[in-house]
Structures are given as structure tokens and as C-alpha cells.
Amino acid sequence: MPLAFSGSRSLRRLCVCLTLIGGALSTDVAYANETVSISYQRSSTLFILLKRTGALEKKLNALGYDVSWHEFSTGLLQSLNAGSVDLHADVADAFALFTQAANAPLTYYAEETSAPTAQAIIVPPDSPIHSVADLKGKRVAVSKGSGCNFLLLSALAKAGLTINDIQVRYLEAPDALAAFRGGNIDAWAIWDPFLAAQQREAHVRVIADGSGGVAQYNRFYTATTAFADKHPDVLRVVFDELNTTGKWIKAHPQEAAQILGPVWGNIPGPTVELANSRRSYDIVPVKRDQLAEQQRIADTYRAAGLIPATLKATDIRIWTPSAK
């Protein structure tokens, strides 16, 4: 009997221990944070600052989320289309249309308002080219499918020319920079901070930018649609933090430049300030009835054979923050 009693008591102790362990494990599982994955590029100004300050993580941690950052230098379009990341940093208006053309599972959750002078067509300071009309027959570099590609097409049309009237060279920015410096192209359609760097370092001349209705140059933020549908609380936090950070940059241009210069390739502070002065960094909701510029870009790209089918810009998925 004593032996039986001892065994029974040991069994009770074992059951209690297992119950406590099980309770602890279930508690850990119940409160484990879900991870929000965010993609960004070196040009993703607002997300770079948020990553550095930790402000976004702090807000999302309070809601039970962790943050995982993913930098993309190449293959951005593939990552957008694959839906493998929850939230994506800003891309140029023209580039965003390629995700729509590919039927990517994306929802637009924020827009940075227009910055028409943040991209331009430039020529060397001693070039005989003084207008877009002078580009006829000349070698012009541009990144295919970029916002600058639309700027070039639109500027040519305004001057009564088409892409067939120039010798277009489709080059990514680093290769175009080398070609421009080497005199292998006559003009270059490029965006900031490359534009600002060439203006300050090489004293290039701008023959056209997006002013006067040539190209608004808006930027869009997207989320994987499945994530957007399930986590509007996360989108609200991200939208608000982007908005706050955009206002901070405008109010603290020198401090922002000190942070961004090294990230952008050790660019001097004044160059960063010049580039940032042309970006609006004004984060607003995407509104379906204000996508006329997107439709204009889509139609221009379709006519130029850059996208395979006619697009209706208003067919995109949009998340809009509710009023507080």
C-alpha cells in the first residue's frame, strides 16, 4: 500500500507539471507575434528612415506584430508580382503599371503626390542641344519602363517628335551614367538623386522636366492583397508613419540628408538636400477618381509597345484609411 500511495502521488505531480507546461506553451502560442515583411530599395526614403529609427517596429509591436525588412536591388518587379512580401515601398507611377499589367495580387495603400522636377532630361554643359526638339537623331539614354521613360515619351510628343525620331538607348542608371560621362550618349532622362548629383558635380543642363503637365511623377505604395484584406490595422499604422516621416524630412532637410547620404552611396549632404527639395514626400490616400495621370501613362506605354495590353487604371485594388 505505501508503495501504491507513493506512485499515485508521483503521478499526480507529473500531471500537474504537464498541465503547467502545457499552459505555458499555449500561452506562448496565443501571444506569438505575427511578422510583417516589408521590401524596400536604397531609394525608398521614408522606409529607410523608419527602419533606422525603429518607429514603425515600435508601433507594430504594440499591436502584436514583428517586422522583417528585405532590401531589393534587382528583381523588384518579380518580387512585387510574386506577392512574397507583405508591404512594398514606393515605386514610380509608370513602374506601378507593370504590376497591374501582370495582374499582380497587389493593393495600393498610399501615394506620394507629384514631384514633376524630380526627374529630367539632361545634356552636358557644352552640348549644342538646347531643347527637346534638338534631340532629333540624337542618342538618348533612359531606363526602360521607368517614370523617366514616360517623361521622355511625353516630352518628345510635346515637341512634335516620337521615340522613332531619336536613337533611344535603354540603359539602367549606372550604365547610363558611365555612357553619359564617356560621351557615348547625347542626353539622359534620369531621376533624383542621380539628377541632383549631375547638376552639382558636372553642371549639366536640364532641357526638360515634368513641369507644365509633361509628367507629374507620382509614387505608389503597394501591399499584397491578401495581407491588405486581413490586416487593415497594419496598413493604418504604416500609412500614418509614412505621413509623419514625410513631414519630418521636409522640416529637417539637413538632418535627413546626413542620414540618407551614406545610404545613397556617400552622396554629399547638399546633393541629397537638392534631391529631397524636389520630392513632395506628401503621403495621401490613393483615390480612384484621381488616376487620370496613371491612365495617360498606361495609354502612352501601350502605344509605345511597352505594355502588352490596354489597361484601365481605375481597375486596381485600393485600400483607403478611414477618417480618425
C-alpha positions as CSV (number, residue, x, y, z in Angstrom):
1,M,0.0,0.0,0.0
2,P,2.7,2.6,0.8
3,L,4.3,1.8,-2.5
4,A,1.0,2.3,-4.3
5,F,0.4,5.6,-2.5
6,S,3.9,6.9,-3.5
7,G,3.3,6.0,-7.1
8,S,-0.1,7.8,-7.1
9,R,1.4,10.9,-5.6
10,S,4.2,10.9,-8.2
11,L,1.6,10.5,-10.9
12,R,-0.3,13.5,-9.6
13,R,2.8,15.6,-9.5
14,L,3.6,14.6,-13.1
15,C,0.1,15.6,-14.2
16,V,0.4,18.9,-12.5
17,C,3.8,19.6,-14.2
18,L,2.5,18.6,-17.6
19,T,-0.6,20.9,-17.1
20,L,1.6,23.8,-16.1
21,I,4.0,23.2,-19.1
22,G,1.1,22.8,-21.5
23,G,-0.5,26.1,-20.2
24,A,2.8,27.9,-20.6
25,L,3.2,26.6,-24.2
26,S,-0.4,27.5,-25.1
27,T,0.2,31.0,-23.7
28,D,3.3,31.5,-25.8
29,V,1.5,30.3,-28.9
30,A,-1.5,32.5,-28.3
31,Y,0.6,35.6,-27.9
32,A,3.3,35.0,-30.5
33,N,3.8,38.0,-32.8
34,E,2.9,37.7,-36.4
35,T,5.7,39.0,-38.7
36,V,5.1,41.8,-41.3
37,S,7.6,41.6,-44.1
38,I,8.5,44.9,-45.8
39,S,10.5,45.3,-49.0
40,Y,12.5,48.5,-49.8
41,Q,15.2,49.8,-52.0
42,R,18.0,52.3,-51.4
43,S,15.8,54.9,-52.9
44,S,12.9,54.1,-50.5
45,T,13.5,57.2,-48.5
46,L,10.7,57.0,-46.0
47,F,11.0,53.3,-45.2
48,I,14.8,53.7,-44.8
49,L,14.3,56.4,-42.2
50,L,11.6,54.3,-40.4
51,K,13.9,51.3,-40.4
52,R,16.7,53.4,-38.9
53,T,14.6,55.0,-36.2
54,G,12.6,51.9,-35.3
55,A,9.5,54.0,-35.0
56,L,7.4,51.6,-37.2
57,E,8.5,48.5,-35.3
58,K,7.6,50.1,-32.0
59,K,4.0,50.9,-33.2
60,L,3.5,47.5,-34.8
61,N,5.0,45.6,-31.8
62,A,2.3,47.3,-29.6
63,L,-0.3,45.6,-31.9
64,G,1.4,42.2,-31.7
65,Y,3.5,42.3,-34.9
66,D,7.2,42.0,-35.6
67,V,8.8,43.5,-38.7
68,S,11.1,41.8,-41.2
69,W,13.0,44.1,-43.7
70,H,14.0,42.9,-47.2
71,E,16.2,45.1,-49.4
72,F,15.8,44.6,-53.2
73,S,18.4,45.9,-55.6
74,T,17.3,43.7,-58.5
75,G,14.3,41.7,-59.4
76,L,11.9,44.1,-57.8
77,L,9.1,43.6,-60.3
78,Q,9.3,39.8,-59.8
79,S,9.0,40.2,-56.0
80,L,6.1,42.5,-56.4
81,N,4.3,40.1,-58.8
82,A,5.0,37.1,-56.6
83,G,3.3,38.5,-53.6
84,S,6.0,37.1,-51.4
85,V,6.4,40.2,-49.3
86,D,3.5,41.8,-47.3
87,L,4.3,45.5,-47.9
88,H,6.3,47.3,-50.6
89,A,7.9,50.7,-50.6
90,D,7.2,53.3,-53.2
91,V,7.7,52.8,-56.9
92,A,7.3,55.4,-59.7
93,D,3.9,55.8,-61.3
94,A,4.9,54.3,-64.6
95,F,6.6,51.3,-63.0
96,A,3.5,50.6,-60.9
97,L,1.6,49.9,-64.1
98,F,3.7,46.9,-64.9
99,T,2.4,45.2,-61.8
100,Q,-1.2,45.9,-62.9
101,A,-0.4,44.6,-66.4
102,A,0.9,41.4,-64.8
103,N,-2.2,41.0,-62.7
104,A,-0.1,41.1,-59.6
105,P,-2.0,40.4,-56.4
106,L,-1.4,43.9,-55.1
107,T,-3.4,46.6,-53.4
108,Y,-2.4,50.3,-53.4
109,Y,-2.4,51.7,-49.9
110,A,-0.6,55.1,-50.2
111,E,0.6,57.7,-52.7
112,E,3.3,60.3,-52.7
113,T,2.0,63.4,-54.5
114,S,3.5,64.7,-57.7
115,A,7.2,65.9,-58.0
116,P,7.5,66.9,-61.6
117,T,11.0,68.4,-61.3
118,A,12.5,65.3,-59.6
119,Q,13.3,63.7,-63.0
120,A,14.6,65.4,-66.1
121,I,16.3,65.1,-69.5
122,I,19.9,66.4,-69.2
123,V,22.7,67.2,-71.5
124,P,26.4,68.1,-70.9
125,P,27.0,71.8,-70.1
126,D,28.7,72.4,-73.5
127,S,26.2,70.4,-75.6
128,P,24.7,72.1,-78.7
129,I,21.3,70.6,-77.6
130,H,19.1,73.3,-76.0
131,S,15.6,71.9,-76.4
132,V,13.8,68.6,-76.8
133,A,13.3,69.4,-80.5
134,D,17.1,69.3,-80.8
135,L,17.1,65.6,-79.7
136,K,16.1,64.6,-83.2
137,G,18.6,62.0,-84.4
138,K,20.5,62.1,-81.1
139,R,21.4,59.3,-78.7
140,V,19.2,59.4,-75.6
141,A,19.5,57.0,-72.6
142,V,16.6,56.0,-70.4
143,S,15.7,53.2,-68.1
144,K,13.0,51.2,-69.9
145,G,9.6,51.3,-68.3
146,S,10.7,53.8,-65.7
147,G,9.0,57.1,-64.8
148,C,11.7,58.8,-66.9
149,N,10.7,56.6,-69.9
150,F,7.3,58.3,-69.7
151,L,8.8,61.7,-69.2
152,L,10.9,61.2,-72.4
153,L,7.9,60.0,-74.5
154,S,5.7,62.8,-73.2
155,A,8.4,65.5,-73.8
156,L,9.0,64.2,-77.3
157,A,5.3,64.3,-78.1
158,K,5.1,67.9,-76.8
159,A,7.9,68.8,-79.2
160,G,6.2,67.1,-82.1
161,L,8.6,64.1,-82.1
162,T,8.3,60.3,-81.4
163,I,10.6,57.8,-80.0
164,N,11.5,56.8,-83.6
165,D,12.9,60.3,-84.1
166,I,15.8,59.7,-81.7
167,Q,18.3,56.9,-81.1
168,V,17.0,55.5,-77.8
169,R,19.4,53.6,-75.6
170,Y,17.7,51.6,-72.9
171,L,20.2,51.6,-70.1
172,E,19.9,51.2,-66.3
173,A,21.1,54.2,-64.3
174,P,24.7,53.0,-63.5
175,D,25.3,52.1,-67.2
176,A,23.7,55.3,-68.4
177,L,25.9,57.3,-66.1
178,A,29.0,55.7,-67.5
179,A,27.8,56.3,-71.0
180,F,27.0,59.9,-70.3
181,R,30.3,60.6,-68.7
182,G,32.1,58.9,-71.6
183,G,30.3,60.9,-74.2
184,N,28.6,57.8,-75.7
185,I,25.2,59.3,-75.4
186,D,24.0,62.8,-76.1
187,A,21.3,63.1,-73.5
188,W,20.0,61.2,-70.5
189,A,16.5,61.0,-68.9
190,I,17.1,60.4,-65.3
191,W,15.7,60.9,-61.8
192,D,16.9,62.1,-58.4
193,P,19.4,61.7,-56.8
194,F,21.3,60.9,-60.0
195,L,19.9,64.1,-61.4
196,A,20.9,66.2,-58.5
197,A,24.4,64.7,-58.4
198,Q,25.0,65.5,-62.1
199,Q,23.7,69.0,-61.6
200,R,26.1,69.7,-58.7
201,E,29.1,67.7,-59.9
202,A,29.0,68.0,-63.7
203,H,26.9,71.2,-64.0
204,V,24.7,69.6,-66.6
205,R,21.8,71.5,-68.2
206,V,18.2,70.4,-68.0
207,I,16.4,70.7,-71.3
208,A,13.1,69.4,-69.9
209,D,11.5,68.1,-66.8
210,G,7.9,67.1,-65.9
211,S,6.7,70.7,-65.4
212,G,3.9,72.1,-67.5
213,G,1.9,68.9,-67.5
214,V,4.6,66.8,-69.1
215,A,4.9,64.2,-66.3
216,Q,3.5,64.5,-62.8
217,Y,5.7,61.8,-61.3
218,N,3.7,60.3,-58.5
219,R,4.9,57.4,-56.5
220,F,2.7,54.5,-55.1
221,Y,3.0,52.1,-52.2
222,T,1.5,48.6,-52.5
223,A,0.6,45.7,-50.3
224,T,-0.1,42.1,-51.1
225,T,-3.9,42.0,-51.5
226,A,-4.4,39.0,-49.1
227,F,-2.4,40.8,-46.4
228,A,-4.3,44.1,-47.0
229,D,-7.6,42.4,-46.7
230,K,-6.6,40.7,-43.4
231,H,-4.6,43.4,-41.8
232,P,-6.1,46.9,-42.3
233,D,-4.8,47.8,-38.8
234,V,-1.2,47.4,-40.1
235,L,-1.9,49.5,-43.2
236,R,-3.3,52.3,-41.0
237,V,-0.1,52.3,-38.8
238,V,2.2,52.2,-41.8
239,F,0.2,55.0,-43.6
240,D,0.4,57.3,-40.6
241,E,4.1,56.6,-40.0
242,L,4.9,57.3,-43.7
243,N,2.9,60.5,-43.5
244,T,4.7,61.6,-40.3
245,T,8.1,60.8,-41.7
246,G,7.5,62.7,-44.9
247,K,6.6,65.8,-42.9
248,W,9.8,65.3,-40.8
249,I,12.0,65.2,-43.9
250,K,10.6,68.5,-45.2
251,A,11.0,70.1,-41.7
252,H,14.6,68.7,-41.2
253,P,16.3,68.7,-44.6
254,Q,19.9,68.8,-43.3
255,E,19.4,66.1,-40.7
256,A,17.6,63.9,-43.3
257,A,20.5,64.5,-45.7
258,Q,23.1,63.4,-43.1
259,I,21.2,60.1,-42.7
260,L,20.4,59.4,-46.3
261,G,23.8,60.5,-47.9
262,P,25.7,57.4,-46.8
263,V,22.8,55.1,-47.7
264,W,22.6,56.5,-51.2
265,G,26.3,55.9,-51.9
266,N,28.1,58.5,-49.8
267,I,26.4,61.4,-51.6
268,P,27.2,64.8,-50.2
269,G,24.6,66.4,-48.0
270,P,23.8,69.4,-50.3
271,T,23.1,67.0,-53.1
272,V,20.7,65.0,-51.0
273,E,19.0,68.2,-49.9
274,L,18.6,69.3,-53.5
275,A,17.0,66.0,-54.5
276,N,14.7,66.0,-51.4
277,S,13.7,69.6,-52.1
278,R,12.0,68.4,-55.3
279,R,10.2,65.4,-53.8
280,S,6.9,66.2,-52.2
281,Y,7.1,63.4,-49.5
282,D,3.4,64.2,-49.1
283,I,1.7,60.9,-48.4
284,V,-2.0,60.8,-49.2
285,P,-4.7,58.1,-49.8
286,V,-5.0,56.7,-53.3
287,K,-8.3,57.9,-54.9
288,R,-9.8,56.1,-57.8
289,D,-11.2,59.3,-59.3
290,Q,-7.7,60.8,-59.3
291,L,-5.9,58.3,-61.5
292,A,-6.1,60.2,-64.8
293,E,-2.3,60.5,-64.9
294,Q,-1.9,56.8,-64.5
295,Q,-4.3,56.3,-67.4
296,R,-2.3,58.7,-69.5
297,I,0.9,56.8,-68.8
298,A,-0.8,53.4,-69.5
299,D,-2.1,54.7,-72.8
300,T,1.3,56.1,-73.8
301,Y,3.0,52.9,-72.8
302,R,0.5,50.8,-74.7
303,A,1.0,52.9,-77.9
304,A,4.8,52.6,-77.5
305,G,4.6,48.8,-77.1
306,L,5.9,48.9,-73.5
307,I,2.9,47.1,-72.1
308,P,1.2,44.2,-73.9
309,A,-2.5,45.2,-73.5
310,T,-4.8,48.1,-72.8
311,L,-5.1,48.9,-69.1
312,K,-7.8,50.7,-67.2
313,A,-6.0,52.4,-64.4
314,T,-9.1,52.5,-62.2
315,D,-9.3,48.7,-62.1
316,I,-6.6,48.5,-59.4
317,R,-7.3,47.4,-55.8
318,I,-7.2,50.3,-53.3
319,W,-7.1,50.5,-49.5
320,T,-8.2,53.8,-48.1
321,P,-7.6,54.8,-44.4
322,S,-10.8,55.6,-42.6
323,A,-11.2,59.0,-41.0
324,K,-10.0,59.2,-37.4
